[in-house]
Amino acid sequence: KDYRLAIRFIYLKNLKLLSDKEIITWNANKTNYSYQYEIKNNDLRSKFLETTLIFDYVWYGEFSVEEVRFSEISSRMNDFSNMIANER
C-alpha cells in the first residue's frame, strides 16, 4: 500500500519505455523536464509533462496518496505507457 513508491516505479518504467523506443536518450544527469525537448510527438510530450507534474507533486512534494487517488493516477500513467507503446 505504498502508493507513492508505486507511482515512482510506474514513472520510471515510462522513462525506460521512452528510452527503449529511442524517443529520449536517458542520462542520469538530465532532469525529468529536460526530456520534453527530445519528444517530437506533441501529444506524447503533453502527456509526458502531465505525468511528470503528477510524479513531481507526489514524490518530491512527499504527498500521501490514498487508494482511490492512486487508481486515478495509475490509470493516467498507464495511458501514457500505452501511448509510448503505440509510438512509431
A tleap script that builds the chain and sets N, CA, C and O, in Angstrom:
source leaprc.protein.ff14SB
mol = sequence {
  NLYS ASP TYR ARG LEU ALA ILE ARG PHE ILE
  TYR LEU LYS ASN LEU LYS LEU LEU SER ASP
  LYS GLU ILE ILE THR TRP ASN ALA ASN LYS
  THR ASN TYR SER TYR GLN TYR GLU ILE LYS
  ASN ASN ASP LEU ARG SER LYS PHE LEU GLU
  THR THR LEU ILE PHE ASP TYR VAL TRP TYR
  GLY GLU PHE SER VAL GLU GLU VAL ARG PHE
  SER GLU ILE SER SER ARG MET ASN ASP PHE
  SER ASN MET ILE ALA ASN GLU CARG
}
set mol.1.N position { 0.811 -1.203 0.000 }
set mol.1.CA position { 0.000 0.000 0.000 }
set mol.1.C position { 0.856 1.270 0.000 }
set mol.1.O position { 0.386 2.337 0.393 }
set mol.2.N position { 2.103 1.153 -0.438 }
set mol.2.CA position { 2.963 2.332 -0.571 }
set mol.2.C position { 2.730 2.920 -1.959 }
set mol.2.O position { 3.496 2.671 -2.890 }
set mol.3.N position { 1.658 3.704 -2.079 }
set mol.3.CA position { 1.232 4.214 -3.380 }
set mol.3.C position { 2.198 5.247 -3.944 }
set mol.3.O position { 2.357 5.347 -5.160 }
set mol.4.N position { 2.842 6.014 -3.074 }
set mol.4.CA position { 3.858 6.965 -3.557 }
set mol.4.C position { 4.965 6.213 -4.290 }
set mol.4.O position { 5.365 6.606 -5.386 }
set mol.5.N position { 5.453 5.150 -3.698 }
set mol.5.CA position { 6.521 4.367 -4.313 }
set mol.5.C position { 6.037 3.703 -5.602 }
set mol.5.O position { 6.781 3.630 -6.579 }
set mol.6.N position { 4.816 3.228 -5.607 }
set mol.6.CA position { 4.260 2.611 -6.820 }
set mol.6.C position { 4.204 3.625 -7.959 }
set mol.6.O position { 4.495 3.284 -9.105 }
set mol.7.N position { 3.830 4.869 -7.653 }
set mol.7.CA position { 3.800 5.914 -8.681 }
set mol.7.C position { 5.204 6.175 -9.199 }
set mol.7.O position { 5.395 6.371 -10.399 }
set mol.8.N position { 6.184 6.178 -8.313 }
set mol.8.CA position { 7.582 6.357 -8.733 }
set mol.8.C position { 7.984 5.250 -9.700 }
set mol.8.O position { 8.582 5.525 -10.740 }
set mol.9.N position { 7.665 4.009 -9.368 }
set mol.9.CA position { 8.036 2.885 -10.234 }
set mol.9.C position { 7.359 2.978 -11.603 }
set mol.9.O position { 7.991 2.705 -12.623 }
set mol.10.N position { 6.096 3.355 -11.632 }
set mol.10.CA position { 5.397 3.500 -12.919 }
set mol.10.C position { 6.049 4.604 -13.743 }
set mol.10.O position { 6.241 4.451 -14.949 }
set mol.11.N position { 6.390 5.714 -13.093 }
set mol.11.CA position { 7.032 6.829 -13.798 }
set mol.11.C position { 8.380 6.387 -14.369 }
set mol.11.O position { 8.691 6.673 -15.525 }
set mol.12.N position { 9.178 5.691 -13.561 }
set mol.12.CA position { 10.484 5.216 -14.031 }
set mol.12.C position { 10.335 4.198 -15.157 }
set mol.12.O position { 11.142 4.165 -16.086 }
set mol.13.N position { 9.300 3.371 -15.067 }
set mol.13.CA position { 9.031 2.417 -16.147 }
set mol.13.C position { 8.755 3.161 -17.445 }
set mol.13.O position { 9.227 2.759 -18.508 }
set mol.14.N position { 7.990 4.246 -17.358 }
set mol.14.CA position { 7.694 5.033 -18.561 }
set mol.14.C position { 8.942 5.690 -19.128 }
set mol.14.O position { 9.093 5.770 -20.347 }
set mol.15.N position { 9.835 6.161 -18.273 }
set mol.15.CA position { 11.105 6.703 -18.767 }
set mol.15.C position { 11.891 5.624 -19.501 }
set mol.15.O position { 12.486 5.883 -20.546 }
set mol.16.N position { 11.890 4.421 -18.952 }
set mol.16.CA position { 12.596 3.317 -19.606 }
set mol.16.C position { 11.957 2.984 -20.945 }
set mol.16.O position { 12.663 2.739 -21.923 }
set mol.17.N position { 10.641 2.972 -21.001 }
set mol.17.CA position { 9.951 2.714 -22.268 }
set mol.17.C position { 10.310 3.775 -23.312 }
set mol.17.O position { 10.555 3.454 -24.475 }
set mol.18.N position { 10.337 5.027 -22.889 }
set mol.18.CA position { 10.720 6.108 -23.803 }
set mol.18.C position { 12.140 5.904 -24.312 }
set mol.18.O position { 12.416 6.118 -25.492 }
set mol.19.N position { 13.021 5.501 -23.443 }
set mol.19.CA position { 14.406 5.259 -23.824 }
set mol.19.C position { 14.520 4.045 -24.747 }
set mol.19.O position { 15.231 4.086 -25.750 }
set mol.20.N position { 13.821 2.974 -24.404 }
set mol.20.CA position { 13.852 1.755 -25.227 }
set mol.20.C position { 13.341 2.009 -26.640 }
set mol.20.O position { 13.828 1.417 -27.604 }
set mol.21.N position { 12.354 2.897 -26.752 }
set mol.21.CA position { 11.794 3.231 -28.072 }
set mol.21.C position { 12.612 4.323 -28.780 }
set mol.21.O position { 12.269 4.767 -29.876 }
set mol.22.N position { 13.700 4.740 -28.121 }
set mol.22.CA position { 14.599 5.770 -28.644 }
set mol.22.C position { 13.886 7.104 -28.884 }
set mol.22.O position { 14.208 7.845 -29.812 }
set mol.23.N position { 12.920 7.382 -28.027 }
set mol.23.CA position { 12.212 8.661 -28.051 }
set mol.23.C position { 13.010 9.676 -27.241 }
set mol.23.O position { 13.034 10.864 -27.563 }
set mol.24.N position { 13.664 9.190 -26.182 }
set mol.24.CA position { 14.577 10.006 -25.385 }
set mol.24.C position { 15.891 9.258 -25.249 }
set mol.24.O position { 15.965 8.051 -25.480 }
set mol.25.N position { 16.909 9.983 -24.876 }
set mol.25.CA position { 18.192 9.379 -24.533 }
set mol.25.C position { 18.368 9.572 -23.037 }
set mol.25.O position { 18.624 10.682 -22.569 }
set mol.26.N position { 18.228 8.481 -22.292 }
set mol.26.CA position { 18.295 8.572 -20.842 }
set mol.26.C position { 19.708 8.913 -20.400 }
set mol.26.O position { 20.686 8.406 -20.949 }
set mol.27.N position { 19.798 9.778 -19.403 }
set mol.27.CA position { 21.080 10.131 -18.810 }
set mol.27.C position { 20.812 10.532 -17.369 }
set mol.27.O position { 19.879 11.284 -17.085 }
set mol.28.N position { 21.631 10.026 -16.469 }
set mol.28.CA position { 21.437 10.293 -15.040 }
set mol.28.C position { 21.551 11.774 -14.701 }
set mol.28.O position { 21.029 12.210 -13.675 }
set mol.29.N position { 22.220 12.551 -15.538 }
set mol.29.CA position { 22.405 13.976 -15.267 }
set mol.29.C position { 21.265 14.851 -15.779 }
set mol.29.O position { 21.246 16.055 -15.521 }
set mol.30.N position { 20.329 14.266 -16.491 }
set mol.30.CA position { 19.201 15.040 -17.014 }
set mol.30.C position { 18.093 15.126 -15.975 }
set mol.30.O position { 17.913 14.230 -15.149 }
set mol.31.N position { 17.357 16.228 -16.040 }
set mol.31.CA position { 16.169 16.337 -15.189 }
set mol.31.C position { 14.994 15.711 -15.931 }
set mol.31.O position { 15.052 15.500 -17.143 }
set mol.32.N position { 13.941 15.419 -15.201 }
set mol.32.CA position { 12.745 14.873 -15.844 }
set mol.32.C position { 12.227 15.825 -16.913 }
set mol.32.O position { 11.798 15.391 -17.983 }
set mol.33.N position { 12.265 17.117 -16.625 }
set mol.33.CA position { 11.725 18.095 -17.569 }
set mol.33.C position { 12.606 18.278 -18.801 }
set mol.33.O position { 12.113 18.714 -19.841 }
set mol.34.N position { 13.893 17.957 -18.712 }
set mol.34.CA position { 14.763 18.119 -19.886 }
set mol.34.C position { 14.402 17.142 -21.004 }
set mol.34.O position { 14.699 17.393 -22.172 }
set mol.35.N position { 13.771 16.048 -20.650 }
set mol.35.CA position { 13.390 15.068 -21.672 }
set mol.35.C position { 12.307 15.584 -22.610 }
set mol.35.O position { 12.190 15.106 -23.738 }
set mol.36.N position { 11.523 16.543 -22.165 }
set mol.36.CA position { 10.431 17.044 -23.006 }
set mol.36.C position { 10.939 17.557 -24.343 }
set mol.36.O position { 10.229 17.468 -25.345 }
set mol.37.N position { 12.148 18.088 -24.380 }
set mol.37.CA position { 12.696 18.661 -25.608 }
set mol.37.C position { 13.103 17.594 -26.625 }
set mol.37.O position { 13.313 17.893 -27.800 }
set mol.38.N position { 13.210 16.363 -26.167 }
set mol.38.CA position { 13.572 15.266 -27.054 }
set mol.38.C position { 12.346 14.589 -27.661 }
set mol.38.O position { 12.471 13.859 -28.645 }
set mol.39.N position { 11.186 14.814 -27.100 }
set mol.39.CA position { 9.961 14.150 -27.548 }
set mol.39.C position { 9.349 14.963 -28.682 }
set mol.39.O position { 8.872 16.079 -28.475 }
set mol.40.N position { 9.368 14.394 -29.872 }
set mol.40.CA position { 8.907 15.108 -31.072 }
set mol.40.C position { 7.382 15.155 -31.196 }
set mol.40.O position { 6.822 16.163 -31.628 }
set mol.41.N position { 6.722 14.076 -30.820 }
set mol.41.CA position { 5.270 13.987 -30.919 }
set mol.41.C position { 4.626 14.894 -29.856 }
set mol.41.O position { 4.836 14.702 -28.658 }
set mol.42.N position { 3.848 15.873 -30.307 }
set mol.42.CA position { 3.248 16.845 -29.387 }
set mol.42.C position { 2.305 16.215 -28.367 }
set mol.42.O position { 2.308 16.606 -27.200 }
set mol.43.N position { 1.498 15.243 -28.794 }
set mol.43.CA position { 0.572 14.580 -27.867 }
set mol.43.C position { 1.348 13.800 -26.802 }
set mol.43.O position { 1.003 13.825 -25.621 }
set mol.44.N position { 2.383 13.121 -27.237 }
set mol.44.CA position { 3.218 12.350 -26.317 }
set mol.44.C position { 3.932 13.292 -25.347 }
set mol.44.O position { 4.009 13.010 -24.152 }
set mol.45.N position { 4.446 14.394 -25.853 }
set mol.45.CA position { 5.121 15.375 -25.000 }
set mol.45.C position { 4.153 15.949 -23.967 }
set mol.45.O position { 4.508 16.106 -22.799 }
set mol.46.N position { 2.950 16.257 -24.393 }
set mol.46.CA position { 1.952 16.804 -23.480 }
set mol.46.C position { 1.623 15.818 -22.361 }
set mol.46.O position { 1.549 16.199 -21.193 }
set mol.47.N position { 1.428 14.562 -22.719 }
set mol.47.CA position { 1.127 13.529 -21.717 }
set mol.47.C position { 2.335 13.292 -20.811 }
set mol.47.O position { 2.175 13.039 -19.617 }
set mol.48.N position { 3.538 13.374 -21.370 }
set mol.48.CA position { 4.751 13.244 -20.562 }
set mol.48.C position { 4.803 14.351 -19.508 }
set mol.48.O position { 5.082 14.089 -18.338 }
set mol.49.N position { 4.535 15.577 -19.926 }
set mol.49.CA position { 4.568 16.696 -18.982 }
set mol.49.C position { 3.500 16.543 -17.906 }
set mol.49.O position { 3.734 16.868 -16.742 }
set mol.50.N position { 2.336 16.052 -18.292 }
set mol.50.CA position { 1.256 15.820 -17.329 }
set mol.50.C position { 1.682 14.797 -16.278 }
set mol.50.O position { 1.508 15.021 -15.080 }
set mol.51.N position { 2.238 13.677 -16.730 }
set mol.51.CA position { 2.629 12.632 -15.780 }
set mol.51.C position { 3.843 13.065 -14.950 }
set mol.51.O position { 3.978 12.668 -13.792 }
set mol.52.N position { 4.716 13.870 -15.536 }
set mol.52.CA position { 5.871 14.375 -14.788 }
set mol.52.C position { 5.419 15.303 -13.675 }
set mol.52.O position { 5.947 15.250 -12.565 }
set mol.53.N position { 4.450 16.147 -13.965 }
set mol.53.CA position { 3.916 17.050 -12.951 }
set mol.53.C position { 3.297 16.252 -11.802 }
set mol.53.O position { 3.519 16.565 -10.632 }
set mol.54.N position { 2.532 15.239 -12.136 }
set mol.54.CA position { 1.919 14.384 -11.109 }
set mol.54.C position { 3.008 13.711 -10.280 }
set mol.54.O position { 2.961 13.725 -9.050 }
set mol.55.N position { 3.982 13.126 -10.958 }
set mol.55.CA position { 5.074 12.440 -10.256 }
set mol.55.C position { 5.802 13.399 -9.324 }
set mol.55.O position { 6.020 13.081 -8.155 }
set mol.56.N position { 6.180 14.567 -9.829 }
set mol.56.CA position { 6.901 15.541 -9.009 }
set mol.56.C position { 6.079 15.958 -7.794 }
set mol.56.O position { 6.610 16.071 -6.689 }
set mol.57.N position { 4.817 16.179 -7.996 }
set mol.57.CA position { 3.915 16.587 -6.915 }
set mol.57.C position { 3.857 15.521 -5.827 }
set mol.57.O position { 3.943 15.826 -4.638 }
set mol.58.N position { 3.709 14.267 -6.248 }
set mol.58.CA position { 3.580 13.164 -5.282 }
set mol.58.C position { 4.924 12.820 -4.653 }
set mol.58.O position { 5.026 12.702 -3.432 }
set mol.59.N position { 5.963 12.656 -5.483 }
set mol.59.CA position { 7.233 12.160 -4.971 }
set mol.59.C position { 8.029 13.237 -4.244 }
set mol.59.O position { 8.404 13.062 -3.084 }
set mol.60.N position { 8.285 14.343 -4.921 }
set mol.60.CA position { 9.112 15.379 -4.322 }
set mol.60.C position { 8.332 16.242 -3.331 }
set mol.60.O position { 8.910 16.805 -2.401 }
set mol.61.N position { 7.041 16.339 -3.531 }
set mol.61.CA position { 6.197 17.064 -2.580 }
set mol.61.C position { 5.872 16.234 -1.360 }
set mol.61.O position { 5.314 16.735 -0.383 }
set mol.62.N position { 6.229 14.942 -1.420 }
set mol.62.CA position { 6.020 13.996 -0.326 }
set mol.62.C position { 4.564 13.950 0.143 }
set mol.62.O position { 4.279 13.881 1.339 }
set mol.63.N position { 3.654 13.989 -0.832 }
set mol.63.CA position { 2.243 13.903 -0.511 }
set mol.63.C position { 1.818 12.443 -0.417 }
set mol.63.O position { 2.222 11.612 -1.231 }
set mol.64.N position { 1.012 12.148 0.570 }
set mol.64.CA position { 0.497 10.788 0.689 }
set mol.64.C position { -0.597 10.587 -0.364 }
set mol.64.O position { -1.281 11.527 -0.767 }
set mol.65.N position { -0.734 9.353 -0.785 }
set mol.65.CA position { -1.714 9.019 -1.815 }
set mol.65.C position { -2.596 7.904 -1.281 }
set mol.65.O position { -2.114 6.849 -0.867 }
set mol.66.N position { -3.885 8.156 -1.298 }
set mol.66.CA position { -4.856 7.142 -0.878 }
set mol.66.C position { -5.159 6.222 -2.063 }
set mol.66.O position { -4.857 6.550 -3.210 }
set mol.67.N position { -5.755 5.074 -1.769 }
set mol.67.CA position { -6.015 4.061 -2.789 }
set mol.67.C position { -6.864 4.584 -3.952 }
set mol.67.O position { -6.575 4.287 -5.112 }
set mol.68.N position { -7.892 5.348 -3.652 }
set mol.68.CA position { -8.777 5.870 -4.703 }
set mol.68.C position { -7.997 6.799 -5.628 }
set mol.68.O position { -8.107 6.705 -6.851 }
set mol.69.N position { -7.221 7.681 -5.048 }
set mol.69.CA position { -6.410 8.632 -5.839 }
set mol.69.C position { -5.350 7.882 -6.640 }
set mol.69.O position { -5.050 8.249 -7.776 }
set mol.70.N position { -4.783 6.829 -6.047 }
set mol.70.CA position { -3.787 6.038 -6.754 }
set mol.70.C position { -4.382 5.400 -8.006 }
set mol.70.O position { -3.718 5.345 -9.042 }
set mol.71.N position { -5.598 4.925 -7.928 }
set mol.71.CA position { -6.265 4.316 -9.085 }
set mol.71.C position { -6.341 5.312 -10.237 }
set mol.71.O position { -6.066 4.962 -11.385 }
set mol.72.N position { -6.712 6.541 -9.933 }
set mol.72.CA position { -6.812 7.578 -10.952 }
set mol.72.C position { -5.433 7.905 -11.546 }
set mol.72.O position { -5.279 7.997 -12.764 }
set mol.73.N position { -4.450 8.077 -10.681 }
set mol.73.CA position { -3.095 8.424 -11.139 }
set mol.73.C position { -2.483 7.293 -11.956 }
set mol.73.O position { -1.907 7.536 -13.016 }
set mol.74.N position { -2.602 6.068 -11.476 }
set mol.74.CA position { -2.014 4.941 -12.208 }
set mol.74.C position { -2.690 4.755 -13.565 }
set mol.74.O position { -2.046 4.361 -14.537 }
set mol.75.N position { -3.981 5.038 -13.624 }
set mol.75.CA position { -4.690 4.958 -14.898 }
set mol.75.C position { -4.120 5.961 -15.894 }
set mol.75.O position { -3.902 5.622 -17.057 }
set mol.76.N position { -3.880 7.184 -15.452 }
set mol.76.CA position { -3.313 8.215 -16.324 }
set mol.76.C position { -1.901 7.844 -16.766 }
set mol.76.O position { -1.525 8.057 -17.919 }
set mol.77.N position { -1.130 7.291 -15.843 }
set mol.77.CA position { 0.244 6.903 -16.189 }
set mol.77.C position { 0.264 5.684 -17.116 }
set mol.77.O position { 1.129 5.571 -17.985 }
set mol.78.N position { -0.682 4.788 -16.925 }
set mol.78.CA position { -0.767 3.635 -17.820 }
set mol.78.C position { -1.256 4.039 -19.206 }
set mol.78.O position { -0.862 3.428 -20.200 }
set mol.79.N position { -2.103 5.053 -19.286 }
set mol.79.CA position { -2.487 5.602 -20.592 }
set mol.79.C position { -1.249 6.107 -21.324 }
set mol.79.O position { -1.103 5.908 -22.530 }
set mol.80.N position { -0.368 6.757 -20.589 }
set mol.80.CA position { 0.885 7.237 -21.179 }
set mol.80.C position { 1.743 6.057 -21.642 }
set mol.80.O position { 2.343 6.116 -22.715 }
set mol.81.N position { 1.805 4.999 -20.850 }
set mol.81.CA position { 2.548 3.788 -21.250 }
set mol.81.C position { 2.026 3.251 -22.581 }
set mol.81.O position { 2.803 2.864 -23.454 }
set mol.82.N position { 0.700 3.234 -22.724 }
set mol.82.CA position { 0.100 2.755 -23.971 }
set mol.82.C position { 0.431 3.671 -25.144 }
set mol.82.O position { 0.661 3.198 -26.257 }
set mol.83.N position { 0.456 4.978 -24.900 }
set mol.83.CA position { 0.840 5.918 -25.958 }
set mol.83.C position { 2.273 5.634 -26.421 }
set mol.83.O position { 2.561 5.624 -27.618 }
set mol.84.N position { 3.157 5.407 -25.458 }
set mol.84.CA position { 4.552 5.114 -25.791 }
set mol.84.C position { 4.631 3.840 -26.614 }
set mol.84.O position { 5.323 3.798 -27.632 }
set mol.85.N position { 3.929 2.806 -26.184 }
set mol.85.CA position { 3.965 1.520 -26.876 }
set mol.85.C position { 3.488 1.640 -28.324 }
set mol.85.O position { 3.968 0.927 -29.206 }
set mol.86.N position { 2.549 2.539 -28.556 }
set mol.86.CA position { 1.989 2.700 -29.908 }
set mol.86.C position { 2.766 3.696 -30.765 }
set mol.86.O position { 2.464 3.870 -31.946 }
set mol.87.N position { 3.763 4.349 -30.175 }
set mol.87.CA position { 4.570 5.319 -30.909 }
set mol.87.C position { 5.501 4.587 -31.876 }
set mol.87.O position { 6.107 3.570 -31.538 }
set mol.88.N position { 5.593 5.130 -33.078 }
set mol.88.CA position { 6.466 4.524 -34.095 }
set mol.88.C position { 7.739 5.286 -34.231 }
set mol.88.O position { 8.594 4.921 -35.039 }
savepdb mol mol.pdb
quit
